[in-house]
Amino acid sequence: MSNGSVELVGVVKRYGDSPAVKNINLYIEGSSYCCLLGPSGCGKSTTLRMIAGHESVTEGDILLSNRNVTDLPPRRRGTALMFQNYALFPHLNSLDNVAFSLRIAGVAPAERRARAREMLALVNMEDYSEALPDQLSGGQQQRVALARALINQPEVILLDEPLSALDPFLRNRMRTELKRIQKQLGITFIHVTHSQEEAFALADQVVVMNNGSIEQVDTPPALFSAPRTAFVAGFIGGHNIIEGTVHNREILVSDGIRLPLPPGTEAREQPAGVSLRCDHISIHASPPTNTTSLPMTITAVEYQGRYVQLQGDCGDGLSLAVFQSDQDYLAHPSREGDTVHVSWHPRDLNMLYRTPEPSGVSPFVKPINEKPIPQGETHA
Amino acid sequence: MASSRMSYLQVTPLVMVMLLFLVFPVLTIVVVSFWDFNAYSLIPDLIWDNYEFLLTSSVTLKAYLTTLFYALTTWLITFVLGFTVAYYLAFHIRSPVIQGLMFVLCTIPFLTSNIIRMISWIPLLGRNGLVNSGLQGMGLTSEPVEWLLYSDFSVILAFVHLYTLFMVIPVFNSMMRIDRNLVEAAIDAGASTWQTIVRIILPLCKSGIAIGSIFVVTLVMGDFITVRLMSGGLSASVGVLIHNEISLLQYPAAAAGAVVLLLTVLLLLTILFRFINIRQEL
């Protein structure tokens, strides 16, 4: 069965004694868009290169469409890698770049040209088939690289930070393009990035990595509404991380500050704290009557266009960042040094844990329906 | 205006050096090549006799054929050797430190002079040299192998020994500029090591190979000492002919020989440049 699913089972990569990737278990559904998200050096690129076959696996197995490909050379895996700097052959024109693997495979010139033209048309580059890479812009080179990756009808396309070399405007356009092509061809895309914006915009499934381990696997909305660890909350941004101990449905931030937790949150382990979305905090000029609130002294105001970022101090070592909507801010502008009152709904407090989801669950458990992949089954 | 005058001023030293040490001597040779001479004096003149004699002599033709044969064979061997060595250094040695060390190792023979390096082959290849006594000692041959020394073999051996590094350096240099991702991209496309070399690395080293070829071909074409020493005077290259004429004080004839050789080499280089855009490399 060739469904383009990718499975990593207990995959470890060590360089000498230092582990680059520590025991990763991951299931990526066929025909889905998966983003590996993390800071540089977190092991995301190494993981990608192991799937591509350009990096050997120290321990564990990699399955592609249920075939074990751990020891196969890159070309025989059914993957195609798109490099960060595109790695187009500078001495070949677009057409020959795209047709390169067919030439290696010994396909007749007429046929390989025709197929390469088809691929160039798919990425809207048919007018540039004679151009050398030097004569193309970054975005055009990227399209050619994508066409080159697509020509062998791979089951999985691996993209190593494909958009990082482009300027912001082009990046957004190529992002849309990538998603369109993924949808159109129904191929599994695995995309390495350090930009949460990119991951959220593209992915069906986001894998957040840190220090060679997976921190969390989730759909973008689930990830943003419920980051599991302080690292995830911090990396995706837009969250306040409040450390404290949980006691009696309250979180103890300090002696003076206790924040009520929403009902029904029974922690499986002692949480490290909670996260609170910056845009879920309301600002009041005077203490609201219907809910508990904290006084906050504003220390910094940054205008961001769509919203205004207020940085404030609630005393007792608790400082919060608040995204106030542009309109609200302009209606009641606050200045540095002002004291305001902040409030939120208890359900907006999301528990943070010290460790990623335990990897005791068998990695072989696969999702059986169309639902977003349940967190527990895919975790490392 | 002032800035353009400044630029001219800045290039003046280089222009002076080139005029004095390149253009002036070459012009002198060209002028002298039209002079007449007898056994003991040079007679300023404008005659074509030197060229006529040179271009109609069968000795010249033979010398040119020998020289071209040496140049071509040496080029072929140094190219294969140089490319292999450069490939090994550039793609197989991972650590830059070891890469640097091995590179220095390659240059060690250059710590002694050309002549000494050539002469050191003689005790090795001679009739009673190391190689012959070794072969006989092992019982592989019953009598000394004659073609080891004072033959085309020994000449080409010495050329290869002397000039391979001139091929290694530029080829290595262009290999180091090749993005390693290109090699991975080729592997990703299913190319074998050999296919990667032929389809990707070789075309991308073209300019390096061209520069190396220029070094090797011009050095071999202009050489006379290696041919004289290593062939034991048995074969004559163009350089040897010119050298002989100089020792007989036939300067105008030697000058004519030099002009023709210069034109030949320039012609070869023009052909080479046709294939390769050298500016890319500079």
HADDOCK unambig.tbl for C-alpha pairs under 7 A between the chains (distance, minus, plus):
assign (segid A and resid 74 and name CA) (segid B and resid 188 and name CA) 5.36 0.50 0.50
assign (segid A and resid 75 and name CA) (segid B and resid 188 and name CA) 5.38 0.50 0.50
assign (segid A and resid 75 and name CA) (segid B and resid 189 and name CA) 6.01 0.50 0.50
assign (segid A and resid 75 and name CA) (segid B and resid 190 and name CA) 4.80 0.50 0.50
assign (segid A and resid 80 and name CA) (segid B and resid 188 and name CA) 6.61 0.50 0.50
assign (segid A and resid 81 and name CA) (segid B and resid 188 and name CA) 6.91 0.50 0.50
assign (segid A and resid 87 and name CA) (segid B and resid 181 and name CA) 5.66 0.50 0.50
assign (segid A and resid 87 and name CA) (segid B and resid 182 and name CA) 5.16 0.50 0.50
assign (segid A and resid 87 and name CA) (segid B and resid 185 and name CA) 6.62 0.50 0.50
assign (segid A and resid 88 and name CA) (segid B and resid 182 and name CA) 6.88 0.50 0.50
assign (segid A and resid 89 and name CA) (segid B and resid 182 and name CA) 6.48 0.50 0.50
assign (segid A and resid 91 and name CA) (segid B and resid 204 and name CA) 6.86 0.50 0.50
assign (segid A and resid 101 and name CA) (segid B and resid 189 and name CA) 4.57 0.50 0.50
assign (segid A and resid 101 and name CA) (segid B and resid 190 and name CA) 6.32 0.50 0.50
assign (segid A and resid 104 and name CA) (segid B and resid 190 and name CA) 6.79 0.50 0.50
assign (segid A and resid 104 and name CA) (segid B and resid 191 and name CA) 5.92 0.50 0.50
